[in-house]
Amino acid sequence: MKTILLFVTILANFLYAPIVNSQDTIPSIPLCDDTVLYVFPENNINEIEWGGYDTLLNVTSSNGAINTAIIVQKLGDNNGIPYAAKVCDTLTAFGYTDWYLPSIWELSVMCENVGSIGVSGEYYNFWSSSELSNTEVWLSYFGDCSWIGVAKNMLFSCRCVRREYVTHSSENKNLIKELKIIPDITRNEINVRIKGITGEYEMSVYNIQGNRMENSKIRITGDGYSAKIDISGYAKGTYIVEVRNGKFVKTGKFIL
């Protein structure tokens, strides 16, 4: 019962709040160029090469998306050896395919906001997509936010990110006026009710690995919307509910 009540509180806090002023369940950091950096909620892999040792790729952009595209184009399958940029470039998670390996600048911003992106444990060293030479790239140590050049064939952690431009529009403020989550323990269901917005939306449920568990097109009328989410087949863990359309996307989470 305590778990269900915690779910109600957390999901309501995320989806009930104004869209512009609240942070998505997927960790996010506002950047100075009017974009938001979304950070995958856990390390994608803890021990992996950067790849391409002794090959100069000339990747030095502060935008990791540009670097990642160049790395993957030039390294290809890297002779069958997995590498960090490829992990992010081929990642499909939370309905997105535009993940990439962050630049050293983006990693620095992440380190400055380390408390909000869930970095803990022994894996504090993260590959950047920023190259130093044919044999070395920049590595970020989140213990003190320092940088160091390391060999491309060493094994370190990888955390993928993606960016979105902020939509500044009065239409996006206070869109969800009311959200109610009503648990039904006997039937292993969560009842979702939304009021205050109208139109066509998409509602999805993802596990923490980014795999989509449920997806449905929904229409919200002036009378609101209600739906039942069957959680009987869900394993214990953290799940993310996403409501989106062309104007906005908002996520909340629940824990089983």
Secondary structure, 3 states (H helix, E strand, C coil): CHHHHHHHHHHHHHHHCCCCCCCCCCCEEECCCCEEEEECCCCCEEEEECCCCCCCCCCCCCCHHHHHHHHHHHHCCHHHCCEHHHHHHCCCECCECCCECCCHHHHHHHHHCHHHCCCCCCCCEEEEEEECCCCEEEEEECCCCEEEEEECCCCEEECCEEEEECCCCHHHCCCCCEEEEEEEHHHCEEEEEEECCCEEEEEEEEECCCCEEEEEEEEEECCEEEEEEECCCCCCCEEEEEEECCCCEEEEEEEC
